[in-house]
């Protein structure tokens, strides 16, 4: 009832019961929900009709599968379980031990290798994901007994102690010079920010970097293997 004492007809229409025992408002609410559910139920069927037929994904594993990797220009074949990382495949299956296992968590850089020219932590990449790509490890930085300029500078400036981090550092530095032959010492240090030396030979590394940037112009233009 309103202020004048008259009944509000709109409220009566909204709230009054229907013959089925439901108010008009409840009836509209339930019927609307039912229509929404029916409409949604038709969507997956429509999408299924529009989607092109796809062959089921090929399951791999858990048994070992054949794997062929291009490592330092050579094709190497072995059998690994799908869960095996590139680091483990290289070290434990292919006997390429330049990359080292230290943290095994993608934080120290000791396992750094180049994959298609880019430095990556090999402990974070599955071996199967590296198939068909060009992989280079620290072993690629020696040719006929002659060291590449980067590891040679490490030797000259005594930029290593225990040696576990050294392969990762020289691979990451080689990749940095390949990408930017005229890099400054600061740019090379930035490229090495993902590598850690627990022995603390950073100053000797800086000396090697300065010498490389100053005395070895065009480091990134050397002939690339593979």
N, C-alpha and C positions, 0 to 999 in steps of 0.2 A: 504494500500500500504506500502511495506517495504522500507528500505533505498535505494534499487536498483531501485525503481520505479515499481517493480512487485507487482501484487496483491497477498495477502496472501490467498491461497485457503482454508486453515483450517478455517479462520474466515468467509469466504464466506459460507462454508458448515454449520457452526454453526448458523449463523445468517440468512441465506437466507430463504425466506418464502417457505412453502410447498404449495401444491395445495389447502389445506384447509385454508390457510391464516396464519398459525403458523410457526414460525421458527423451525428448527430441535431441538434447545435447549429447546424452550418452550414445544414442543411436548413431548420430553423425560421427562421433568420435570413434566408435568401434568399426563402423563401416569404412571410414577413411583409413584406419590402420589395416584393415583387411585388404583394401585396394592397393595400399603401398606394398604389403607383403607379396601380393600376387604379381605386381609389376616387377619387383625385384627378383622374384623367382624366375621370370622370363629372361632376365639379362644374361645369366651364364649360358643358357641354351642358345641365345642369339649370338653371343660372342663365340661360342664353340662352332657355330655354323660358319662364321666369318673367318675364323682362324685357319690358316693353311695347315694341311696335314704335315706333321713332323715325325721323323723317325725317332724312336726312343733313344735316349742317351746311352752311349756305350759304357758299361760298367768296367772299371779297371781294378784289379786286386781282389782280395788282399794278397794273393800269391805274387811272387816276383814277376815282373814283365821285362821284356827286352828293351834296352835303352842304348842309343848311340849318341854320343856327345862329340862335338867339334872342340877339342881341347888343344890350344896352342898350334892349330893348323892340322892336327891329326884326328882322324875319326877313331873313337874309342867306344867299344861295345861291351856291355855287361848286362846283368839282370839285377834289378832292384825292386823292392817293395815300393808302392806308390808314395808311402809316407817318408821315404828317404830324402834328405835334403841334398842340395848340390854339394855342400861341404863334405858330407859323409860319402857321397858317391865318388868324389874326387879322391879323398884320402883313403877310404877303406875298400873301395871297389876297383879304382883305377890306378892306385899308387901314385897319385899326383899330390905330393905332401907339402907343397910350398905354402898354401893357405893353411893357417893354424886355427885350431879350436882353443879359444880362451874363455870368453864369456858365454858363448853359445846362446846369446840373447839379443843379438843385433845391436850391441852398444859399443863394443871396443874397436872393431875394424880389423882385427888380426886376420879374419878370414876373407878380406876383400879380394875380389877378382873382377875382371872386366867381362861384361856380357854385352856383346854388340857395341863395344867401345865405352860403355858406361860402368863406373865402379859400383858394385853392389856387395852387400853382406851375403856371402854364399850360405850362411846358416839360416837365412830367412827365405830362401828360394827352394822349392822342391826341384829335385833333379829332373823330373819329367817336364817341368815348365821350361827348362833350359834346352830341351831338345830342339834342334834346328837353328840354334843361335851360336855365334862365335864366342867361345870362352877363352880368356887369356889369364894365366896365373903368373906368379913371380918367375916361374921357370921360363917364360917367354922373354924375359929381360936379359938373356944371355944368348949370344949367337957365335957358335964356333969357338967357345972359350973366351970371347970378349964380352965384357959387361956393358949393358946399356949405360948411358950417361948418368941416369938417375941413381941406380944402385952403386955405380962407381963413385959418385959424389958422397954417398953415405959411407963408403969405405974410407975414402980420403979424409973425411972430416970426423971419423969415428962416431957416427951417428947411430950406433946400435950397441946394446949390451947383451941382454939375454937372447935377443934375436926373435922372440916370438911375435912381436908386433911389426918387425921390419918388413916382412913380405907384404903385409897389408898397406904399410906406408908407401913403399916404392911403387906398388901397383896403382894406388890412388894418385900418387904424384905423377906417374907416367900418363895416366888418363887425363889429368889436369893439363899437362903440357900438350898432349895430343889435341885437346879441345881449344887450347889457347897458347900457341907457341910463344907469344910475347907477353905472357902473364908476369905481373909484378910479384915480388916476394909476398906481399900482403894477400894477393889473390890466391897464390899457392897455399898459403897458410889457411885461408878460408876453405879451400877445397879439401884440406886435411882435417877439418873440424870434427869429422866423424871417426877419427882414429885416436887411440889413446896409447901412450907409452908409459907403462908403470915403472920403468927404470928412471924416467925423467930426463931423457937425453934431448929435450926440446931445443936447447941452445945449439947443440951440435947439428941438429936438423936444420935450424935456421941458417947456420953457416953454410950447410950444403945447398939450401934453397937459394941463398944470395949468390953463391958461386955459380949455380946453374943458370940463374936469370941473367947474370952479368957476363959469364964467359962462354955460355953455350947457346948463342942465338939460334932460333929456329928449331928448338928441340922437338916441337910437335910436327915437324915436316919430315922426320926420318921415315925411312921405308917401313911400312907396317907389314907384319907377318899375316899370312892367311888371307 
